[in-house]
Amino acid sequence: MSVKQLPETLINQIAAGEVIERPASAAKELIENAIDAGATRIEIATAGGGKSLIRITDNGAGMDAADLDLAVRRHCTSKISDTLDDIRTLGFRGEALPSIGSVAKLTITSRRAGDAAGSQVAVTGGKNSGVRPAPANPGTVVEVRDIFFATPARLKFLKTEKAEAGAITEVVKRMAIAFPKIRFVLSGSDRSTLEFPATGDDHLARMAQVLGAEFRDNAIGIDAMREDVALSGFVGVPTFHRGNSAHQYAFVNGRPVQDKLILSALRGAYAESVPAGRYPVAVLSITLDPALVDVNVHPAKADVRFRDPGLVRGLIVGAIREALHREGDRAATTGASGMMRAFRPGFPSAAPTQPPPRAPWAAAASPFRPLHPQTANDFSEQLQSGFDALAMPTARADAAIAEPVMAPAAAGDAPRYRLGAARAQLHENYIVAQTEDGLVIVDQHAAHERLVFEAMRKALDAKRLASQVLLIPEIVDLPEEDCDRLMAYGQELDRLGLAVERFGPGAVAVRETPAMLGEVDAASLVRDLADEIAEWNTAGGLRGKLEYVAATMACHGSVRSGRRLRPEEMNALLREMEATPGSGTCNHGRPTYIELKLSDIERLFGRS
């Protein structure tokens, strides 16, 4: 069978299979071209979910007849010259327009600001009609009709019009967040008009347009730098979360990406603060030298590869945790909104509460057996000195008494503290405190659970953890490169109670394992750690397992629901919460308190 060169039209259709996966892919490429052209106003119109029509109108620099003729040819671009090490534009491959023209009916009308007239070119199923004069405003109008009409097999794999329209909406939202100085308008017969006015340098205002006004009230600013990588943006407080990851946005040098490393780092930063099955809201922007990131991994340019992924992951996790440490213990405003709705007449009764979700570490397969009760007790005794101040005096609760415990109201004590002064305990579970401008309701078990866990975490950091020496060291066969990686982290693992030594070129000997893990599958644990170091250049998996055990112990060792507390105990709990980072959520990610402002209470009674 002889080798032959494929026709140009077929080459473009093959390329379109990678670049243009669905109408939203075409819309993304065209919007990127408009942004690269310097547009300050971009209008997107669709019909049939983008299957029938996608029209992009911009007021950018425009093109003359010669540029327009080249624009619909493969690998013709004005954005790069002879290197891929300094890409500072969204587009650079020169494949989008010819790919779209090979599978759809493409028409481009453009005019430079100083030209007397515009020009137009049409490409239908890969056939170029040539450039001709046409009336046009300054800027460019790109119209795509009947996408995939030339490749009917691809058309069959598209989703419903509503789903495809939603995908285009998501593309526009990502672009709108990345470029707040540009006005975006999305309209069409298949949707309601969506407009994002330009907000200039106020990125948070644009985020509020896209993510909702509540995000502004629940956002924490991020601004960090490590070596030559800068991270900025906003993340939500832990109690402000959503049911899916659609509200997580990441940008690298202004380019919207959907990178697994970034999303994984985001999950890791919120690992113990957000309930399982819930997702934090975040907008993260990474800025670095273009030579340190490869955006040419995939034709769609949604994936990137960092030269130092461990540095980027560490920067994201560290910056978010520092921000949560600084402000993350405040309650989300959505809690007060839910309380307001619950107090309104006619509000339906709540559904039965579900058991609290397991901590994130419990969801994955675990290489160790459940902690033996005696081991937990021993470890708890070792740490007792670290959180004696949190232990509550024994109090008997009389189940027959329904009235709340009332705390004396000392004049002027409420304004002194962020969480106010305790006024009552309701149903032996909820502490009501008066603040300067409202009230706070605290779940005593959830709050104390977090305090005990943080005390245990400090004990983990204070000294080398207790370990159990194996009678016979376990020899684990590993590739030589995995052995090298493990030994590079040998000191850190030893502090956590895991002692490993080199045992020839392709094996390690495990001599000690952390006592708090009980009977552990050492081989599986070591292999998991080796895989994690290879992927993320970190050995945090062991730390995560130890913290999961500590979190379980904290849950069982904290003050229980149904326990009656004295006023001084309630106030002591509030003061400890104010001094403890992350006290706004328990170890399972549930909120520990809800704040209701005085203005909200007055609205309930029609006083404002």
PESUL-V250992 format. One record per helix or strand of 3 or more residues. SS is the DSSP state (~ for helix, > for strand). FROM is the first residue (numbers start at 1). LEN is the number of residues. If there is no record, write none. Layout:
ss:SS from:FROM len:LEN
ss:SS from:FROM len:LEN
This chain:
ss:~ from:8 len:12
ss:~ from:23 len:14
ss:> from:41 len:7
ss:~ from:48 len:3
ss:> from:53 len:6
ss:~ from:65 len:7
ss:~ from:96 len:8
ss:> from:105 len:7
ss:> from:118 len:7
ss:> from:132 len:3
ss:> from:139 len:7
ss:~ from:152 len:4
ss:~ from:161 len:18
ss:> from:183 len:6
ss:> from:194 len:3
ss:~ from:203 len:9
ss:~ from:213 len:5
ss:> from:219 len:8
ss:> from:229 len:8
ss:~ from:245 len:3
ss:> from:248 len:5
ss:> from:255 len:3
ss:~ from:260 len:10
ss:> from:282 len:6
ss:~ from:290 len:3
ss:~ from:309 len:19
ss:~ from:333 len:11
ss:~ from:360 len:4
ss:~ from:373 len:14
ss:~ from:388 len:3
ss:~ from:414 len:3
ss:> from:421 len:6
ss:> from:430 len:6
ss:> from:438 len:6
ss:~ from:444 len:19
ss:> from:467 len:11
ss:~ from:480 len:9
ss:~ from:490 len:6
ss:> from:499 len:4
ss:> from:507 len:8
ss:~ from:515 len:3
ss:~ from:522 len:15
ss:~ from:540 len:18
ss:~ from:567 len:13
ss:> from:593 len:5
ss:~ from:598 len:7
